[in-house]
């Protein structure tokens, strides 16, 4: 069995769409849906049970954030395989049978992710590299990686340099779709997904922690879903969100590399790039 854990926070309509898309597009797979409502105020969470009596509804008394919400859902799961699925996603094909078939073929796997697209069909950046001084400089002078053959560039840089058109191992994956064996939690700190971030950056941190215990992260391109992205984030809060992501990226670098010279040089380069980006977005906003 696969346990699908979905977090809802004031996004009743799109969460409903997500659940319905799973039901409509899934065949030949034994699964359960565990919906964790993070103390939503938009609508009574019990309305989900009216629409979908077969789901397991967990009502958190507080908005505990993304990581804690997922750990709460996992605690109530029965499956040996877990899928963390964002509420602002929906299936247009039998994603579960395709992804599960591939997942079971892989060995020594931590997390597996799949291709994700925006509603307009544009491919999202699912497979990611850990940030580094080298990556930041190549991204800054991006004519250099653009001189490389596409497949070489895609494997070297990943992220926005990769079209999601072939399978590959990667450093970490977009957390909107994360499939993994529940058993790997026993090897992680506190035997749970790390909860130090309330929201944003968890997937990056988890990818690093999975590699630290000797497992691989893998991107599979053979199936896809639609990811609306930022559906539960109001536009007025997105500049604040960029600051939060920046802070979390620096914290992850400190965890990975320590607080020495490498961290200092990285934070200077990355900080300058991101502050310019935030300034530009603020001006356009």
Secondary structure, 3 states (H helix, E strand, C coil): CEEEEEEECCCHHHHHHHHHHHHHHCCCCCEEEEEEEECCCCCCCHHHHHHCCCCEEEEECCCCCHHHHHHHHHHCCCCCEEEEECCCEECCCCHHHHHHHHHHHCCCEEEEEEEEECCCCCECCCEECCCCHHHHHHHHCCHHHHCCCHHHHHHHHCHHHCCCCCCEEECEECCCEEEEEHHHHHHCHHHCCCCCCCCCCHHHHHHHHHHHCCCEEEEEEEEEEEECCCCCCCHHHHHHHHHHHHHHHHHHHHHHHCCCHHHHHHHHHHHHHHHHHHHHHHHHC
